[in-house]
């Protein structure tokens, strides 16, 4: 599956919105990981999605702001994460889903 930037952002938001509806706004880290795995398997059976994250998958597929295959600790992610990336200071596991859904998009370098 080849993702566009718009698709990566759309699927990211759909998955996290569904997680919020099912698990509430502040599930623990283990619940988040299991939900993402299950969601990706149900919606994209047979597809390998990098880290069960459409933002990671997009970067693995595309040259984005001069980088390919990695967010380089959040500097190239499609979203602007506090502290430099989704895993910095365990933000991905500790932030509410509302906070994650409200993260701003990173502008594409010309």
ROMAR-714004 format. One record per residue (C-alpha): residue in one letter; x, y, z. Coordinates in steps of 0.1 Angstrom, whole numbers, padded with zeros to 4 digits, always signed. Example, Ala and Ser with C-alpha at 12.3 -4.5 7.8 and 13.67 -1.06 7.14 Angstrom:
A+0123-0045+0078/S+0137-0011+0071/
This chain:
X+0000+0000+0000/X+0015+0033-0011/X+0003+0062+0011/X-0001+0098+0002/X+0005+0125+0028/X-0032+0131+0031/X-0040+0094+0035/X-0013+0090+0062/X-0028+0118+0082/X-0064+0106+0076/X-0057+0070+0087/X-0037+0083+0117/X-0066+0104+0128/X-0092+0077+0122/X-0072+0051+0142/X-0067+0075+0172/X-0103+0086+0171/X-0115+0050+0171/X-0091+0043+0200/X-0105+0072+0219/X-0141+0060+0214/X-0133+0025+0225/X-0107+0031+0253/X-0114+0066+0265/X-0091+0096+0263/X-0063+0082+0285/X-0056+0045+0279/X-0023+0031+0291/X+0006+0024+0268/X-0001-0013+0265/X-0037-0007+0256/X-0026+0018+0229/X-0001-0007+0214/X-0026-0035+0213/X-0053-0013+0199/X-0031+0000+0171/X-0020-0036+0161/X-0057-0048+0161/X-0069-0017+0142/X-0043-0020+0115/X-0049-0058+0111/X-0087-0052+0108/X-0086-0023+0084/X-0055-0033+0063/X-0053-0072+0065/X-0021-0086+0052/X-0003-0052+0051/X+0028-0044+0071/X+0025-0009+0085/X+0057+0004+0101/X+0052+0006+0139/X+0014+0003+0132/X+0016+0040+0125/X+0006+0056+0093/X+0030+0085+0099/X+0059+0061+0102/X+0048+0042+0072/X+0046+0073+0051/X+0081+0082+0060/X+0093+0047+0053/X+0079+0050+0018/X+0088+0086+0009/X+0116+0111+0007/X+0102+0138+0030/X+0121+0171+0037/X+0152+0153+0025/X+0149+0122+0047/X+0137+0088+0038/X+0127+0059+0061/X+0128+0076+0095/X+0114+0105+0113/X+0149+0113+0127/X+0135+0115+0163/X+0104+0134+0153/X+0121+0161+0133/X+0105+0148+0100/X+0072+0134+0112/X+0041+0148+0095/X+0030+0161+0129/X+0048+0184+0153/X+0052+0164+0186/X+0062+0181+0218/X+0097+0173+0231/X+0109+0163+0196/X+0089+0132+0188/X+0062+0108+0197/X+0084+0087+0219/X+0103+0116+0236/X+0095+0117+0273/X+0070+0089+0267/X+0047+0115+0252/X+0030+0089+0229/X+0021+0068+0260/X+0013+0096+0285/X-0005+0122+0265/X-0043+0121+0262/X-0057+0111+0228/X-0073+0145+0226/X-0038+0161+0227/X-0025+0137+0201/X-0054+0144+0178/X-0048+0182+0181/X-0011+0181+0171/X-0004+0205+0143/X+0009+0193+0109/X+0044+0200+0099/X+0049+0221+0067/X+0066+0205+0038/X+0099+0221+0028/X+0100+0235-0007/
